[in-house]
């Protein structure tokens, strides 16, 4: 998972492992600084739209929900809103979920200022 300036990105591997769910539930533990996503039904309270169907989804999923980004920045007070962060996820297949230990993050360089040639 990558936290960017305007959205949170979930890799193609995460989307595939969860079998392209249309909706996920996002949960946080502020004390342990852990975030989880779990496949759920559209009628579940607090649901986020996630992926298109397997044939329609082109790679990554970007979630631009402002509350998600704000919550991440609140929990991770050392994070800056204009920086990018990567957090590896742990897949829990039996629960159709991923868990992210937010404190195990990697700060990424600003890709707009890199020397890409």
N, C-alpha and C positions, 0 to 999 in steps of 0.2 A: 504494500500500500504506500502511496506517495501523497503527502499533503503539500499542495501547491498554493499559490496565492489566492486563486478564486475557486478551487475545487479540490476534491479528494479523488485520487485515481486508484482503481483496483486493477491489478494486472490481469492479462488474459488467462494466466494459470489459475488465479483465484476464481475467475468467472467459470472456467471449465470445470474445476474441481467441485464447484457448487452446482454444476449442471445447468448453467444459464438461467438462474431464477429471475422471475419478473419482479419479485419484491423481497426485500430483506428487512429484518429488524436490527437496529443498532442499539447496543447497550454499553454502558460505561461503569467501571468501578473507579471512583475518584481516588480512593485510598491507595489502591495498588497500581493505579495508572494503567489500567487494562481496558481495551475496547474490544468488543466482539460483534460480529455480524452473523446472522442466522437466517436461513431461508424460512419464509413464512407466507401466509396467504394474504391476498390483497385487503381483506377485511380486518386484519390485525391492527390494533391501535398503534399509532406511531410508526407505521410502515414507511419505507423509502422505496420508490421505484428504482429498479436496479438494471437488469439486463433485458435485451431483446431476445427473441427465440434464437436457438442455436444457428440456424441458417442466415439470420439477419444481423447478428451481433458481429461487428468487425473489431475484434481484439479487446482492448481495454474498456473499462467502464469508468466514466467520470461522473461523480456526484457533486453537483453544484449547490447543494442545500446549505444556506448560510448558517443555520443552527448547528449543523454538523461541524463545520469549520470553527465556529465560535466556541463550541463545547470543547473541542480538541485544544484550542488555544488557552482556554480557562484551566483545563486539567494540567496541561503542560506549560506552566507559567514561564519556563525558560525559552520556549519557542517564540520566535518573532513572526509577525503576520506577513512580512515581506520575504520570508525565507522558505525554502523547500526542505522537506524531511521525508525520509524513507523508513518504514518500519516493516520488518519481516513478519509474516503471519504463520500461525500454527493451525493446520487443517485438522478438524475433528469430524471425520466422515460420518460417524454414527449419529451426530447431531446436526449434520448439514450446516456446519459453522466454521468460522475462522476466528481466532483470538490473536490480538496484537498487543504485545507488551510495549506500551508507548515509551517507557523509559529506556528501552533498547533501540534508540533511534540513530539514524545517520543523517547529518546535515548535508544537503547536496549543494553543489555550486549553482549559481544563477545561470541557467542555460542560455539566457539571452545575452550574457556578457562573455561567453566562452569563445575560444579561438577556433570554432568549427570552420573547416575549409572545404 
